[in-house]
Amino acid sequence: MKGTETKPARCNALMGDVGNQVRCTIYENRPSPCRDFIFHGDNGLSNEDCNRARAHYGLPPLDDPRPLQPDTPLVPEAV
């Protein structure tokens, strides 16, 4: 959890730009607070903590808690 004790908090294992694309560089070995955090859409449920974190970075809330299917594009293709 190194990096989360500073203000603004940002885990050192988070790579990328929030709002653009991020990933956890230690996902398979992530600590229990990360494992316990239910991501938005897990089991078809919303997570208001996730939306609060998004709001902190000026991102809109995630409304649809249904998880993406493996082949679903993240950005709709132009028609």
mmCIF file of the N, C-alpha and C atoms, coordinates in Angstrom:
data_MODEL
# 
_entry.id   MODEL 
# 
loop_
_atom_site.group_PDB 
_atom_site.id 
_atom_site.type_symbol 
_atom_site.label_atom_id 
_atom_site.label_alt_id 
_atom_site.label_comp_id 
_atom_site.label_asym_id 
_atom_site.label_entity_id 
_atom_site.label_seq_id 
_atom_site.pdbx_PDB_ins_code 
_atom_site.Cartn_x 
_atom_site.Cartn_y 
_atom_site.Cartn_z 
_atom_site.occupancy 
_atom_site.B_iso_or_equiv 
_atom_site.pdbx_formal_charge 
_atom_site.auth_seq_id 
_atom_site.auth_comp_id 
_atom_site.auth_asym_id 
_atom_site.auth_atom_id 
_atom_site.pdbx_PDB_model_num 
ATOM 1   N N  . MET A 1 1  ? 0.832   -1.190  0.000   1.00 0.00 ? 1  MET A N  1 
ATOM 2   C CA . MET A 1 1  ? 0.000   0.000   0.000   1.00 0.00 ? 1  MET A CA 1 
ATOM 3   C C  . MET A 1 1  ? 0.872   1.248   0.000   1.00 0.00 ? 1  MET A C  1 
ATOM 4   N N  . LYS A 1 2  ? 2.121   1.082   -0.376  1.00 0.00 ? 2  LYS A N  1 
ATOM 5   C CA . LYS A 1 2  ? 3.045   2.205   -0.397  1.00 0.00 ? 2  LYS A CA 1 
ATOM 6   C C  . LYS A 1 2  ? 2.511   3.290   -1.343  1.00 0.00 ? 2  LYS A C  1 
ATOM 7   N N  . GLY A 1 3  ? 2.499   4.505   -0.861  1.00 0.00 ? 3  GLY A N  1 
ATOM 8   C CA . GLY A 1 3  ? 2.015   5.630   -1.636  1.00 0.00 ? 3  GLY A CA 1 
ATOM 9   C C  . GLY A 1 3  ? 0.663   6.117   -1.153  1.00 0.00 ? 3  GLY A C  1 
ATOM 10  N N  . THR A 1 4  ? -0.077  5.261   -0.444  1.00 0.00 ? 4  THR A N  1 
ATOM 11  C CA . THR A 1 4  ? -1.410  5.662   0.011   1.00 0.00 ? 4  THR A CA 1 
ATOM 12  C C  . THR A 1 4  ? -1.377  6.481   1.291   1.00 0.00 ? 4  THR A C  1 
ATOM 13  N N  . GLU A 1 5  ? -0.210  6.591   1.914   1.00 0.00 ? 5  GLU A N  1 
ATOM 14  C CA . GLU A 1 5  ? -0.105  7.384   3.137   1.00 0.00 ? 5  GLU A CA 1 
ATOM 15  C C  . GLU A 1 5  ? 0.156   8.856   2.829   1.00 0.00 ? 5  GLU A C  1 
ATOM 16  N N  . THR A 1 6  ? 0.362   9.190   1.582   1.00 0.00 ? 6  THR A N  1 
ATOM 17  C CA . THR A 1 6  ? 0.626   10.574  1.187   1.00 0.00 ? 6  THR A CA 1 
ATOM 18  C C  . THR A 1 6  ? -0.663  11.246  0.728   1.00 0.00 ? 6  THR A C  1 
ATOM 19  N N  . LYS A 1 7  ? -0.630  12.548  0.623   1.00 0.00 ? 7  LYS A N  1 
ATOM 20  C CA . LYS A 1 7  ? -1.778  13.309  0.113   1.00 0.00 ? 7  LYS A CA 1 
ATOM 21  C C  . LYS A 1 7  ? -1.329  14.019  -1.154  1.00 0.00 ? 7  LYS A C  1 
ATOM 22  N N  . PRO A 1 8  ? -1.947  13.872  -2.279  1.00 0.00 ? 8  PRO A N  1 
ATOM 23  C CA . PRO A 1 8  ? -3.063  12.952  -2.508  1.00 0.00 ? 8  PRO A CA 1 
ATOM 24  C C  . PRO A 1 8  ? -2.571  11.506  -2.529  1.00 0.00 ? 8  PRO A C  1 
ATOM 25  N N  . ALA A 1 9  ? -3.406  10.609  -2.024  1.00 0.00 ? 9  ALA A N  1 
ATOM 26  C CA . ALA A 1 9  ? -3.046  9.191   -1.958  1.00 0.00 ? 9  ALA A CA 1 
ATOM 27  C C  . ALA A 1 9  ? -3.057  8.572   -3.356  1.00 0.00 ? 9  ALA A C  1 
ATOM 28  N N  . ARG A 1 10 ? -2.020  7.840   -3.642  1.00 0.00 ? 10 ARG A N  1 
ATOM 29  C CA . ARG A 1 10 ? -1.954  7.093   -4.893  1.00 0.00 ? 10 ARG A CA 1 
ATOM 30  C C  . ARG A 1 10 ? -1.029  5.911   -4.674  1.00 0.00 ? 10 ARG A C  1 
ATOM 31  N N  . CYS A 1 11 ? -1.571  4.729   -4.846  1.00 0.00 ? 11 CYS A N  1 
ATOM 32  C CA . CYS A 1 11 ? -0.796  3.512   -4.651  1.00 0.00 ? 11 CYS A CA 1 
ATOM 33  C C  . CYS A 1 11 ? 0.355   3.473   -5.663  1.00 0.00 ? 11 CYS A C  1 
ATOM 34  N N  . ASN A 1 12 ? 1.535   3.121   -5.204  1.00 0.00 ? 12 ASN A N  1 
ATOM 35  C CA . ASN A 1 12 ? 2.693   3.040   -6.091  1.00 0.00 ? 12 ASN A CA 1 
ATOM 36  C C  . ASN A 1 12 ? 2.560   1.946   -7.142  1.00 0.00 ? 12 ASN A C  1 
ATOM 37  N N  . ALA A 1 13 ? 1.666   0.972   -6.902  1.00 0.00 ? 13 ALA A N  1 
ATOM 38  C CA . ALA A 1 13 ? 1.480   -0.127  -7.852  1.00 0.00 ? 13 ALA A CA 1 
ATOM 39  C C  . ALA A 1 13 ? 0.516   0.235   -8.979  1.00 0.00 ? 13 ALA A C  1 
ATOM 40  N N  . LEU A 1 14 ? -0.093  1.428   -8.908  1.00 0.00 ? 14 LEU A N  1 
ATOM 41  C CA . LEU A 1 14 ? -1.024  1.859   -9.953  1.00 0.00 ? 14 LEU A CA 1 
ATOM 42  C C  . LEU A 1 14 ? -0.242  2.517   -11.073 1.00 0.00 ? 14 LEU A C  1 
ATOM 43  N N  . MET A 1 15 ? -0.361  1.972   -12.269 1.00 0.00 ? 15 MET A N  1 
ATOM 44  C CA . MET A 1 15 ? 0.368   2.505   -13.424 1.00 0.00 ? 15 MET A CA 1 
ATOM 45  C C  . MET A 1 15 ? -0.634  3.109   -14.409 1.00 0.00 ? 15 MET A C  1 
ATOM 46  N N  . GLY A 1 16 ? -0.316  4.273   -14.912 1.00 0.00 ? 16 GLY A N  1 
ATOM 47  C CA . GLY A 1 16 ? -1.149  4.923   -15.924 1.00 0.00 ? 16 GLY A CA 1 
ATOM 48  C C  . GLY A 1 16 ? -1.710  6.231   -15.420 1.00 0.00 ? 16 GLY A C  1 
ATOM 49  N N  . ASP A 1 17 ? -2.659  6.764   -16.179 1.00 0.00 ? 17 ASP A N  1 
ATOM 50  C CA . ASP A 1 17 ? -3.286  8.038   -15.865 1.00 0.00 ? 17 ASP A CA 1 
ATOM 51  C C  . ASP A 1 17 ? -4.751  7.811   -15.527 1.00 0.00 ? 17 ASP A C  1 
ATOM 52  N N  . VAL A 1 18 ? -5.158  8.206   -14.307 1.00 0.00 ? 18 VAL A N  1 
ATOM 53  C CA . VAL A 1 18 ? -6.549  8.078   -13.900 1.00 0.00 ? 18 VAL A CA 1 
ATOM 54  C C  . VAL A 1 18 ? -7.408  8.877   -14.866 1.00 0.00 ? 18 VAL A C  1 
ATOM 55  N N  . GLY A 1 19 ? -8.470  8.273   -15.335 1.00 0.00 ? 19 GLY A N  1 
ATOM 56  C CA . GLY A 1 19 ? -9.355  8.912   -16.307 1.00 0.00 ? 19 GLY A CA 1 
ATOM 57  C C  . GLY A 1 19 ? -9.026  8.534   -17.724 1.00 0.00 ? 19 GLY A C  1 
ATOM 58  N N  . ASN A 1 20 ? -7.870  7.947   -17.926 1.00 0.00 ? 20 ASN A N  1 
ATOM 59  C CA . ASN A 1 20 ? -7.461  7.520   -19.250 1.00 0.00 ? 20 ASN A CA 1 
ATOM 60  C C  . ASN A 1 20 ? -7.354  5.999   -19.255 1.00 0.00 ? 20 ASN A C  1 
ATOM 61  N N  . GLN A 1 21 ? -6.316  5.485   -18.648 1.00 0.00 ? 21 GLN A N  1 
ATOM 62  C CA . GLN A 1 21 ? -6.144  4.043   -18.534 1.00 0.00 ? 21 GLN A CA 1 
ATOM 63  C C  . GLN A 1 21 ? -5.175  3.768   -17.393 1.00 0.00 ? 21 GLN A C  1 
ATOM 64  N N  . VAL A 1 22 ? -5.590  2.921   -16.470 1.00 0.00 ? 22 VAL A N  1 
ATOM 65  C CA . VAL A 1 22 ? -4.737  2.528   -15.348 1.00 0.00 ? 22 VAL A CA 1 
ATOM 66  C C  . VAL A 1 22 ? -4.776  1.023   -15.188 1.00 0.00 ? 22 VAL A C  1 
ATOM 67  N N  . ARG A 1 23 ? -3.762  0.515   -14.522 1.00 0.00 ? 23 ARG A N  1 
ATOM 68  C CA . ARG A 1 23 ? -3.743  -0.907  -14.195 1.00 0.00 ? 23 ARG A CA 1 
ATOM 69  C C  . ARG A 1 23 ? -2.910  -1.110  -12.952 1.00 0.00 ? 23 ARG A C  1 
ATOM 70  N N  . CYS A 1 24 ? -3.204  -2.206  -12.268 1.00 0.00 ? 24 CYS A N  1 
ATOM 71  C CA . CYS A 1 24 ? -2.453  -2.573  -11.079 1.00 0.00 ? 24 CYS A CA 1 
ATOM 72  C C  . CYS A 1 24 ? -1.286  -3.447  -11.517 1.00 0.00 ? 24 CYS A C  1 
ATOM 73  N N  . THR A 1 25 ? -0.085  -3.061  -11.117 1.00 0.00 ? 25 THR A N  1 
ATOM 74  C CA . THR A 1 25 ? 1.098   -3.821  -11.533 1.00 0.00 ? 25 THR A CA 1 
ATOM 75  C C  . THR A 1 25 ? 1.373   -5.016  -10.632 1.00 0.00 ? 25 THR A C  1 
ATOM 76  N N  . ILE A 1 26 ? 0.624   -5.139  -9.531  1.00 0.00 ? 26 ILE A N  1 
ATOM 77  C CA . ILE A 1 26 ? 0.811   -6.269  -8.611  1.00 0.00 ? 26 ILE A CA 1 
ATOM 78  C C  . ILE A 1 26 ? -0.511  -6.995  -8.377  1.00 0.00 ? 26 ILE A C  1 
ATOM 79  N N  . TYR A 1 27 ? -1.395  -6.990  -9.368  1.00 0.00 ? 27 TYR A N  1 
ATOM 80  C CA . TYR A 1 27 ? -2.761  -7.480  -9.197  1.00 0.00 ? 27 TYR A CA 1 
ATOM 81  C C  . TYR A 1 27 ? -2.818  -8.863  -8.549  1.00 0.00 ? 27 TYR A C  1 
ATOM 82  N N  . GLU A 1 28 ? -2.043  -9.798  -9.024  1.00 0.00 ? 28 GLU A N  1 
ATOM 83  C CA . GLU A 1 28 ? -2.075  -11.158 -8.468  1.00 0.00 ? 28 GLU A CA 1 
ATOM 84  C C  . GLU A 1 28 ? -1.589  -11.193 -7.024  1.00 0.00 ? 28 GLU A C  1 
ATOM 85  N N  . ASN A 1 29 ? -0.789  -10.220 -6.619  1.00 0.00 ? 29 ASN A N  1 
ATOM 86  C CA . ASN A 1 29 ? -0.231  -10.178 -5.256  1.00 0.00 ? 29 ASN A CA 1 
ATOM 87  C C  . ASN A 1 29 ? -0.733  -8.974  -4.468  1.00 0.00 ? 29 ASN A C  1 
ATOM 88  N N  . ARG A 1 30 ? -1.866  -8.402  -4.874  1.00 0.00 ? 30 ARG A N  1 
ATOM 89  C CA . ARG A 1 30 ? -2.375  -7.199  -4.220  1.00 0.00 ? 30 ARG A CA 1 
ATOM 90  C C  . ARG A 1 30 ? -2.746  -7.486  -2.758  1.00 0.00 ? 30 ARG A C  1 
ATOM 91  N N  . PRO A 1 31 ? -2.650  -6.453  -1.899  1.00 0.00 ? 31 PRO A N  1 
ATOM 92  C CA . PRO A 1 31 ? -2.942  -6.633  -0.472  1.00 0.00 ? 31 PRO A CA 1 
ATOM 93  C C  . PRO A 1 31 ? -4.448  -6.776  -0.211  1.00 0.00 ? 31 PRO A C  1 
ATOM 94  N N  . SER A 1 32 ? -4.783  -7.189  0.994   1.00 0.00 ? 32 SER A N  1 
ATOM 95  C CA . SER A 1 32 ? -6.177  -7.462  1.344   1.00 0.00 ? 32 SER A CA 1 
ATOM 96  C C  . SER A 1 32 ? -7.119  -6.262  1.167   1.00 0.00 ? 32 SER A C  1 
ATOM 97  N N  . PRO A 1 33 ? -6.720  -4.995  1.449   1.00 0.00 ? 33 PRO A N  1 
ATOM 98  C CA . PRO A 1 33 ? -7.667  -3.900  1.204   1.00 0.00 ? 33 PRO A CA 1 
ATOM 99  C C  . PRO A 1 33 ? -8.103  -3.833  -0.261  1.00 0.00 ? 33 PRO A C  1 
ATOM 100 N N  . CYS A 1 34 ? -7.209  -4.142  -1.161  1.00 0.00 ? 34 CYS A N  1 
ATOM 101 C CA . CYS A 1 34 ? -7.557  -4.142  -2.584  1.00 0.00 ? 34 CYS A CA 1 
ATOM 102 C C  . CYS A 1 34 ? -8.424  -5.353  -2.930  1.00 0.00 ? 34 CYS A C  1 
ATOM 103 N N  . ARG A 1 35 ? -8.109  -6.485  -2.346  1.00 0.00 ? 35 ARG A N  1 
ATOM 104 C CA . ARG A 1 35 ? -8.906  -7.691  -2.588  1.00 0.00 ? 35 ARG A CA 1 
ATOM 105 C C  . ARG A 1 35 ? -10.311 -7.538  -2.024  1.00 0.00 ? 35 ARG A C  1 
ATOM 106 N N  . ASP A 1 36 ? -10.449 -6.821  -0.905  1.00 0.00 ? 36 ASP A N  1 
ATOM 107 C CA . ASP A 1 36 ? -11.748 -6.644  -0.267  1.00 0.00 ? 36 ASP A CA 1 
ATOM 108 C C  . ASP A 1 36 ? -12.621 -5.601  -0.953  1.00 0.00 ? 36 ASP A C  1 
ATOM 109 N N  . PHE A 1 37 ? -12.012 -4.713  -1.747  1.00 0.00 ? 37 PHE A N  1 
ATOM 110 C CA . PHE A 1 37 ? -12.765 -3.659  -2.433  1.00 0.00 ? 37 PHE A CA 1 
ATOM 111 C C  . PHE A 1 37 ? -13.509 -4.279  -3.610  1.00 0.00 ? 37 PHE A C  1 
ATOM 112 N N  . ILE A 1 38 ? -14.825 -4.241  -3.560  1.00 0.00 ? 38 ILE A N  1 
ATOM 113 C CA . ILE A 1 38 ? -15.640 -4.803  -4.641  1.00 0.00 ? 38 ILE A CA 1 
ATOM 114 C C  . ILE A 1 38 ? -15.721 -3.764  -5.751  1.00 0.00 ? 38 ILE A C  1 
ATOM 115 N N  . PHE A 1 39 ? -15.267 -4.137  -6.930  1.00 0.00 ? 39 PHE A N  1 
ATOM 116 C CA . PHE A 1 39 ? -15.293 -3.179  -8.031  1.00 0.00 ? 39 PHE A CA 1 
ATOM 117 C C  . PHE A 1 39 ? -16.706 -3.027  -8.569  1.00 0.00 ? 39 PHE A C  1 
ATOM 118 N N  . HIS A 1 40 ? -16.988 -1.888  -9.144  1.00 0.00 ? 40 HIS A N  1 
ATOM 119 C CA . HIS A 1 40 ? -18.302 -1.578  -9.693  1.00 0.00 ? 40 HIS A CA 1 
ATOM 120 C C  . HIS A 1 40 ? -18.629 -2.584  -10.791 1.00 0.00 ? 40 HIS A C  1 
ATOM 121 N N  . GLY A 1 41 ? -19.735 -3.260  -10.643 1.00 0.00 ? 41 GLY A N  1 
ATOM 122 C CA . GLY A 1 41 ? -20.156 -4.241  -11.636 1.00 0.00 ? 41 GLY A CA 1 
ATOM 123 C C  . GLY A 1 41 ? -19.890 -5.673  -11.216 1.00 0.00 ? 41 GLY A C  1 
ATOM 124 N N  . ASP A 1 42 ? -19.126 -5.875  -10.146 1.00 0.00 ? 42 ASP A N  1 
ATOM 125 C CA . ASP A 1 42 ? -18.855 -7.230  -9.676  1.00 0.00 ? 42 ASP A CA 1 
ATOM 126 C C  . ASP A 1 42 ? -20.177 -7.864  -9.250  1.00 0.00 ? 42 ASP A C  1 
ATOM 127 N N  . ASN A 1 43 ? -20.477 -9.022  -9.779  1.00 0.00 ? 43 ASN A N  1 
ATOM 128 C CA . ASN A 1 43 ? -21.736 -9.725  -9.504  1.00 0.00 ? 43 ASN A CA 1 
ATOM 129 C C  . ASN A 1 43 ? -22.960 -8.892  -9.858  1.00 0.00 ? 43 ASN A C  1 
ATOM 130 N N  . GLY A 1 44 ? -22.817 -7.959  -10.803 1.00 0.00 ? 44 GLY A N  1 
ATOM 131 C CA . GLY A 1 44 ? -23.943 -7.134  -11.239 1.00 0.00 ? 44 GLY A CA 1 
ATOM 132 C C  . GLY A 1 44 ? -24.360 -6.065  -10.253 1.00 0.00 ? 44 GLY A C  1 
ATOM 133 N N  . LEU A 1 45 ? -23.509 -5.756  -9.273  1.00 0.00 ? 45 LEU A N  1 
ATOM 134 C CA . LEU A 1 45 ? -23.835 -4.762  -8.257  1.00 0.00 ? 45 LEU A CA 1 
ATOM 135 C C  . LEU A 1 45 ? -23.036 -3.485  -8.461  1.00 0.00 ? 45 LEU A C  1 
ATOM 136 N N  . SER A 1 46 ? -23.631 -2.357  -8.067  1.00 0.00 ? 46 SER A N  1 
ATOM 137 C CA . SER A 1 46 ? -22.897 -1.100  -8.139  1.00 0.00 ? 46 SER A CA 1 
ATOM 138 C C  . SER A 1 46 ? -22.089 -0.928  -6.858  1.00 0.00 ? 46 SER A C  1 
ATOM 139 N N  . ASN A 1 47 ? -21.097 -0.046  -6.904  1.00 0.00 ? 47 ASN A N  1 
ATOM 140 C CA . ASN A 1 47 ? -20.268 0.241   -5.744  1.00 0.00 ? 47 ASN A CA 1 
ATOM 141 C C  . ASN A 1 47 ? -20.129 1.753   -5.641  1.00 0.00 ? 47 ASN A C  1 
ATOM 142 N N  . GLU A 1 48 ? -20.802 2.327   -4.653  1.00 0.00 ? 48 GLU A N  1 
ATOM 143 C CA . GLU A 1 48 ? -20.756 3.778   -4.492  1.00 0.00 ? 48 GLU A CA 1 
ATOM 144 C C  . GLU A 1 48 ? -19.372 4.271   -4.106  1.00 0.00 ? 48 GLU A C  1 
ATOM 145 N N  . ASP A 1 49 ? -18.558 3.438   -3.447  1.00 0.00 ? 49 ASP A N  1 
ATOM 146 C CA . ASP A 1 49 ? -17.182 3.839   -3.141  1.00 0.00 ? 49 ASP A CA 1 
ATOM 147 C C  . ASP A 1 49 ? -16.402 4.057   -4.436  1.00 0.00 ? 49 ASP A C  1 
ATOM 148 N N  . CYS A 1 50 ? -16.658 3.215   -5.417  1.00 0.00 ? 50 CYS A N  1 
ATOM 149 C CA . CYS A 1 50 ? -16.005 3.359   -6.716  1.00 0.00 ? 50 CYS A CA 1 
ATOM 150 C C  . CYS A 1 50 ? -16.427 4.680   -7.366  1.00 0.00 ? 50 CYS A C  1 
ATOM 151 N N  . ASN A 1 51 ? -17.716 4.977   -7.323  1.00 0.00 ? 51 ASN A N  1 
ATOM 152 C CA . ASN A 1 51 ? -18.190 6.228   -7.917  1.00 0.00 ? 51 ASN A CA 1 
ATOM 153 C C  . ASN A 1 51 ? -17.679 7.447   -7.156  1.00 0.00 ? 51 ASN A C  1 
ATOM 154 N N  . ARG A 1 52 ? -17.515 7.347   -5.832  1.00 0.00 ? 52 ARG A N  1 
ATOM 155 C CA . ARG A 1 52 ? -16.931 8.465   -5.075  1.00 0.00 ? 52 ARG A CA 1 
ATOM 156 C C  . ARG A 1 52 ? -15.478 8.690   -5.489  1.00 0.00 ? 52 ARG A C  1 
ATOM 157 N N  . ALA A 1 53 ? -14.754 7.608   -5.700  1.00 0.00 ? 53 ALA A N  1 
ATOM 158 C CA . ALA A 1 53 ? -13.364 7.734   -6.145  1.00 0.00 ? 53 ALA A CA 1 
ATOM 159 C C  . ALA A 1 53 ? -13.318 8.363   -7.533  1.00 0.00 ? 53 ALA A C  1 
ATOM 160 N N  . ARG A 1 54 ? -14.233 7.971   -8.409  1.00 0.00 ? 54 ARG A N  1 
ATOM 161 C CA . ARG A 1 54 ? -14.290 8.560   -9.748  1.00 0.00 ? 54 ARG A CA 1 
ATOM 162 C C  . ARG A 1 54 ? -14.586 10.052  -9.659  1.00 0.00 ? 54 ARG A C  1 
ATOM 163 N N  . ALA A 1 55 ? -15.533 10.431  -8.792  1.00 0.00 ? 55 ALA A N  1 
ATOM 164 C CA . ALA A 1 55 ? -15.902 11.842  -8.638  1.00 0.00 ? 55 ALA A CA 1 
ATOM 165 C C  . ALA A 1 55 ? -14.710 12.660  -8.159  1.00 0.00 ? 55 ALA A C  1 
ATOM 166 N N  . HIS A 1 56 ? -13.887 12.076  -7.291  1.00 0.00 ? 56 HIS A N  1 
ATOM 167 C CA . HIS A 1 56 ? -12.692 12.757  -6.785  1.00 0.00 ? 56 HIS A CA 1 
ATOM 168 C C  . HIS A 1 56 ? -11.767 13.164  -7.937  1.00 0.00 ? 56 HIS A C  1 
ATOM 169 N N  . TYR A 1 57 ? -11.747 12.371  -8.986  1.00 0.00 ? 57 TYR A N  1 
ATOM 170 C CA . TYR A 1 57 ? -10.898 12.658  -10.145 1.00 0.00 ? 57 TYR A CA 1 
ATOM 171 C C  . TYR A 1 57 ? -11.666 13.336  -11.284 1.00 0.00 ? 57 TYR A C  1 
ATOM 172 N N  . GLY A 1 58 ? -12.904 13.784  -10.990 1.00 0.00 ? 58 GLY A N  1 
ATOM 173 C CA . GLY A 1 58 ? -13.687 14.500  -11.985 1.00 0.00 ? 58 GLY A CA 1 
ATOM 174 C C  . GLY A 1 58 ? -14.288 13.596  -13.052 1.00 0.00 ? 58 GLY A C  1 
ATOM 175 N N  . LEU A 1 59 ? -14.415 12.312  -12.757 1.00 0.00 ? 59 LEU A N  1 
ATOM 176 C CA . LEU A 1 59 ? -14.979 11.366  -13.720 1.00 0.00 ? 59 LEU A CA 1 
ATOM 177 C C  . LEU A 1 59 ? -16.450 11.131  -13.413 1.00 0.00 ? 59 LEU A C  1 
ATOM 178 N N  . PRO A 1 60 ? -17.251 10.871  -14.436 1.00 0.00 ? 60 PRO A N  1 
ATOM 179 C CA . PRO A 1 60 ? -18.677 10.621  -14.205 1.00 0.00 ? 60 PRO A CA 1 
ATOM 180 C C  . PRO A 1 60 ? -18.885 9.267   -13.523 1.00 0.00 ? 60 PRO A C  1 
ATOM 181 N N  . PRO A 1 61 ? -20.018 9.105   -12.835 1.00 0.00 ? 61 PRO A N  1 
ATOM 182 C CA . PRO A 1 61 ? -20.295 7.823   -12.186 1.00 0.00 ? 61 PRO A CA 1 
ATOM 183 C C  . PRO A 1 61 ? -20.544 6.728   -13.215 1.00 0.00 ? 61 PRO A C  1 
ATOM 184 N N  . LEU A 1 62 ? -20.320 5.510   -12.794 1.00 0.00 ? 62 LEU A N  1 
ATOM 185 C CA . LEU A 1 62 ? -20.644 4.354   -13.619 1.00 0.00 ? 62 LEU A CA 1 
ATOM 186 C C  . LEU A 1 62 ? -22.070 3.949   -13.266 1.00 0.00 ? 62 LEU A C  1 
ATOM 187 N N  . ASP A 1 63 ? -22.974 4.036   -14.227 1.00 0.00 ? 63 ASP A N  1 
ATOM 188 C CA . ASP A 1 63 ? -24.373 3.760   -13.946 1.00 0.00 ? 63 ASP A CA 1 
ATOM 189 C C  . ASP A 1 63 ? -24.746 2.301   -14.115 1.00 0.00 ? 63 ASP A C  1 
ATOM 190 N N  . ASP A 1 64 ? -24.233 1.660   -15.139 1.00 0.00 ? 64 ASP A N  1 
ATOM 191 C CA . ASP A 1 64 ? -24.636 0.300   -15.455 1.00 0.00 ? 64 ASP A CA 1 
ATOM 192 C C  . ASP A 1 64 ? -23.710 -0.681  -14.751 1.00 0.00 ? 64 ASP A C  1 
ATOM 193 N N  . PRO A 1 65 ? -24.200 -1.374  -13.714 1.00 0.00 ? 65 PRO A N  1 
ATOM 194 C CA . PRO A 1 65 ? -23.316 -2.277  -12.978 1.00 0.00 ? 65 PRO A CA 1 
ATOM 195 C C  . PRO A 1 65 ? -23.078 -3.619  -13.654 1.00 0.00 ? 65 PRO A C  1 
ATOM 196 N N  . ARG A 1 66 ? -23.689 -3.847  -14.826 1.00 0.00 ? 66 ARG A N  1 
ATOM 197 C CA . ARG A 1 66 ? -23.462 -5.131  -15.488 1.00 0.00 ? 66 ARG A CA 1 
ATOM 198 C C  . ARG A 1 66 ? -22.033 -5.176  -16.013 1.00 0.00 ? 66 ARG A C  1 
ATOM 199 N N  . PRO A 1 67 ? -21.308 -6.252  -15.729 1.00 0.00 ? 67 PRO A N  1 
ATOM 200 C CA . PRO A 1 67 ? -19.933 -6.347  -16.212 1.00 0.00 ? 67 PRO A CA 1 
ATOM 201 C C  . PRO A 1 67 ? -19.877 -6.463  -17.728 1.00 0.00 ? 67 PRO A C  1 
ATOM 202 N N  . LEU A 1 68 ? -18.799 -5.948  -18.288 1.00 0.00 ? 68 LEU A N  1 
ATOM 203 C CA . LEU A 1 68 ? -18.584 -6.071  -19.725 1.00 0.00 ? 68 LEU A CA 1 
ATOM 204 C C  . LEU A 1 68 ? -18.323 -7.520  -20.090 1.00 0.00 ? 68 LEU A C  1 
ATOM 205 N N  . GLN A 1 69 ? -18.779 -7.890  -21.251 1.00 0.00 ? 69 GLN A N  1 
ATOM 206 C CA . GLN A 1 69 ? -18.467 -9.207  -21.774 1.00 0.00 ? 69 GLN A CA 1 
ATOM 207 C C  . GLN A 1 69 ? -17.040 -9.153  -22.316 1.00 0.00 ? 69 GLN A C  1 
ATOM 208 N N  . PRO A 1 70 ? -16.346 -10.283 -22.370 1.00 0.00 ? 70 PRO A N  1 
ATOM 209 C CA . PRO A 1 70 ? -14.937 -10.273 -22.790 1.00 0.00 ? 70 PRO A CA 1 
ATOM 210 C C  . PRO A 1 70 ? -14.686 -9.594  -24.137 1.00 0.00 ? 70 PRO A C  1 
ATOM 211 N N  . ASP A 1 71 ? -15.609 -9.677  -25.087 1.00 0.00 ? 71 ASP A N  1 
ATOM 212 C CA . ASP A 1 71 ? -15.380 -9.114  -26.409 1.00 0.00 ? 71 ASP A CA 1 
ATOM 213 C C  . ASP A 1 71 ? -16.042 -7.744  -26.603 1.00 0.00 ? 71 ASP A C  1 
ATOM 214 N N  . THR A 1 72 ? -16.576 -7.148  -25.533 1.00 0.00 ? 72 THR A N  1 
ATOM 215 C CA . THR A 1 72 ? -17.230 -5.860  -25.642 1.00 0.00 ? 72 THR A CA 1 
ATOM 216 C C  . THR A 1 72 ? -16.194 -4.750  -25.692 1.00 0.00 ? 72 THR A C  1 
ATOM 217 N N  . PRO A 1 73 ? -16.212 -3.904  -26.757 1.00 0.00 ? 73 PRO A N  1 
ATOM 218 C CA . PRO A 1 73 ? -15.244 -2.801  -26.806 1.00 0.00 ? 73 PRO A CA 1 
ATOM 219 C C  . PRO A 1 73 ? -15.523 -1.790  -25.704 1.00 0.00 ? 73 PRO A C  1 
ATOM 220 N N  . LEU A 1 74 ? -14.484 -1.201  -25.150 1.00 0.00 ? 74 LEU A N  1 
ATOM 221 C CA . LEU A 1 74 ? -14.649 -0.195  -24.117 1.00 0.00 ? 74 LEU A CA 1 
ATOM 222 C C  . LEU A 1 74 ? -15.191 1.102   -24.695 1.00 0.00 ? 74 LEU A C  1 
ATOM 223 N N  . VAL A 1 75 ? -14.879 1.368   -25.939 1.00 0.00 ? 75 VAL A N  1 
ATOM 224 C CA . VAL A 1 75 ? -15.364 2.574   -26.613 1.00 0.00 ? 75 VAL A CA 1 
ATOM 225 C C  . VAL A 1 75 ? -16.204 2.116   -27.796 1.00 0.00 ? 75 VAL A C  1 
ATOM 226 N N  . PRO A 1 76 ? -17.462 2.595   -27.889 1.00 0.00 ? 76 PRO A N  1 
ATOM 227 C CA . PRO A 1 76 ? -18.288 2.179   -29.028 1.00 0.00 ? 76 PRO A CA 1 
ATOM 228 C C  . PRO A 1 76 ? -17.631 2.540   -30.351 1.00 0.00 ? 76 PRO A C  1 
ATOM 229 N N  . GLU A 1 77 ? -17.750 1.640   -31.295 1.00 0.00 ? 77 GLU A N  1 
ATOM 230 C CA . GLU A 1 77 ? -17.168 1.899   -32.627 1.00 0.00 ? 77 GLU A CA 1 
ATOM 231 C C  . GLU A 1 77 ? -18.046 2.884   -33.380 1.00 0.00 ? 77 GLU A C  1 
ATOM 232 N N  . ALA A 1 78 ? -17.422 3.710   -34.219 1.00 0.00 ? 78 ALA A N  1 
ATOM 233 C CA . ALA A 1 78 ? -18.166 4.645   -35.052 1.00 0.00 ? 78 ALA A CA 1 
ATOM 234 C C  . ALA A 1 78 ? -18.945 3.878   -36.103 1.00 0.00 ? 78 ALA A C  1 
ATOM 235 N N  . VAL A 1 79 ? -20.145 4.354   -36.378 1.00 0.00 ? 79 VAL A N  1 
ATOM 236 C CA . VAL A 1 79 ? -21.002 3.658   -37.360 1.00 0.00 ? 79 VAL A CA 1 
ATOM 237 C C  . VAL A 1 79 ? -20.895 4.343   -38.690 1.00 0.00 ? 79 VAL A C  1 
# 
